[in-house]
Amino acid sequence: MDNALKILLVEDEPDIQAIARIALETVGGFTVDIASCGQEGLEKASSFAPDLILMDFMMPGMDGPTTFKALRQRPDTRHIPVTFMTAKVQPQEVAYLRSLGALGVIPKPFDPMTLASIVQSIWEENRDPRRLSGAAGRSA
Amino acid sequence: MTHDAFLAQLAEVRKMFEAQLPQRIAALQAACEGALAAPDDRAASAAAGQLAHKLAGSSGTFGFPEVGRVAKSLELLFASFSPARPEQIQTLLTTIQTASKLS
């Protein structure tokens, strides 16, 4: 699977890590690495060089938005698209994530049976140059 | 991997979540009671709200949508300053206990 999409999941909850990994690897055929906090997410964004980052919003220490901003400040990670996975899906919360430049927002709870197809859809939309200008505002 | 093997893996992680659910609800209950006992302590409210948020985000994925819905209500209550908050929180804590026994 050399050409498999590489996804970095930044998520502190072990049970969500486990079920998301199963869904993304088994159903989606993606190559997945996991970071358990924002700081580890920054490190693995550099070393793993993912095509896409799935980021939790609320994490101990460095939260999702703070991690996102730090990724954007680093030359080697600033280009990596980030989609948030969060239970914070009030309109103002989604608008805030969009304003940061998030590629999409996947609501929690998510269905493990459809997670991979949602991620694939977000990825394909990102790759379509006709939609690049609106990609930052996409919601899943 | 076959579809059946995939479903078996999902069932396994769901079982692990279910086994841990009583402890997570007990921790949420303790955090809520701590916040209610110290209504001016914003850190206590924030801690309870964060536990509710985490449960709201995960329970539905593991087959406990009602627990997730009640946890979301608790999270929103801890983000608000409703005068009816203590009674509502107690009611929701009772509801979440019941919901955790149903999947």
Contacts between the chains, C-beta under 8 A, distances in Angstrom:
chain1	res1	chain2	res2	distance
A	13	B	54	6.4
A	13	B	57	7.9
A	13	B	58	6.1
A	15	B	13	6.5
A	15	B	16	6.5
A	15	B	17	4.9
A	15	B	20	7.3
A	15	B	58	6.1
A	15	B	62	6.9
A	16	B	57	7.5
A	16	B	58	5.6
A	16	B	61	7.1
A	18	B	13	4.7
A	18	B	16	7.5
A	19	B	10	6.9
A	19	B	13	4.9
A	19	B	14	7.8
A	19	B	61	6.1
A	19	B	62	7.2
A	22	B	6	7.1
A	22	B	9	5.0
A	22	B	10	6.4
A	22	B	13	6.8
A	26	B	1	5.4
A	26	B	6	5.0
A	26	B	9	7.1
A	27	B	6	7.0
A	58	B	50	6.3
A	58	B	53	5.7
A	58	B	54	7.2
A	86	B	57	6.9
A	87	B	53	5.9
A	87	B	56	4.8
A	87	B	57	3.5
A	87	B	72	6.8
A	87	B	75	7.7
A	88	B	53	7.5
A	108	B	56	7.6
A	108	B	57	3.6
A	108	B	58	6.9
A	108	B	60	7.6
A	108	B	61	7.0
A	109	B	56	7.9
A	109	B	57	6.2
A	109	B	58	6.4
A	109	B	59	6.5
A	109	B	60	2.9
A	109	B	61	4.1
A	109	B	62	7.9
A	109	B	65	7.3
A	109	B	68	5.6
A	110	B	61	5.7
A	111	B	61	7.3
A	112	B	10	5.9
A	112	B	61	6.4
